[in-house]
């Protein structure tokens, strides 16, 4: 799902609820580039996956 920033500002709580329930990120389209909104749990999972797959030095 992609949503313009002005709509995201109006619907922020609903978008937060959505990413927490669906575990599907939302792309927020801005003038200078896009950003991704995802749940804290999903972000933690991404971080853990990256850590586990990183080369061990």
C-alpha positions as semicolon CSV with decimal commas, in nm:
position;residue;x (nm);y (nm);z (nm)
1;X;0,000;0,000;0,000
2;X;0,126;0,348;-0,085
3;X;-0,024;0,663;0,061
4;X;0,064;1,032;0,010
5;X;0,215;1,204;0,311
6;X;-0,076;1,445;0,356
7;X;-0,316;1,149;0,383
8;X;-0,078;0,964;0,616
9;X;-0,073;1,264;0,850
10;X;-0,452;1,260;0,871
11;X;-0,472;0,883;0,925
12;X;-0,158;0,814;1,130
13;X;-0,324;0,623;1,415
14;X;-0,522;0,409;1,170
15;X;-0,204;0,336;0,972
16;X;-0,018;0,238;1,290
17;X;-0,304;0,005;1,382
18;X;-0,299;-0,141;1,030
19;X;0,072;-0,226;1,023
20;X;0,050;-0,380;1,370
21;X;-0,245;-0,600;1,273
22;X;-0,153;-0,693;0,915
23;X;0,228;-0,697;0,942
24;X;0,233;-0,538;0,595
25;X;0,443;-0,222;0,561
26;X;0,296;0,098;0,420
27;X;0,490;0,323;0,183
28;X;0,445;0,692;0,260
29;X;0,514;0,903;-0,048
30;X;0,683;1,235;0,024
31;X;0,811;1,517;-0,194
32;X;1,177;1,437;-0,132
33;X;1,141;1,058;-0,127
34;X;0,942;0,778;0,025
35;X;0,948;0,620;0,371
36;X;0,825;0,290;0,509
37;X;0,596;0,251;0,810
38;X;0,612;-0,088;0,978
39;X;0,538;-0,223;1,322
40;X;0,800;-0,222;1,595
41;X;0,778;-0,602;1,613
42;X;0,844;-0,632;1,240
43;X;1,134;-0,385;1,263
44;X;1,287;-0,590;1,546
45;X;1,253;-0,902;1,332
46;X;1,430;-0,732;1,040
47;X;1,711;-0,619;1,270
48;X;1,751;-0,969;1,414
49;X;1,759;-1,125;1,067
50;X;2,023;-0,879;0,949
51;X;2,232;-0,947;1,259
52;X;2,213;-1,324;1,216
53;X;2,305;-1,303;0,847
54;X;2,591;-1,058;0,892
55;X;2,941;-1,196;0,852
56;X;3,101;-1,275;1,184
57;X;3,438;-1,106;1,223
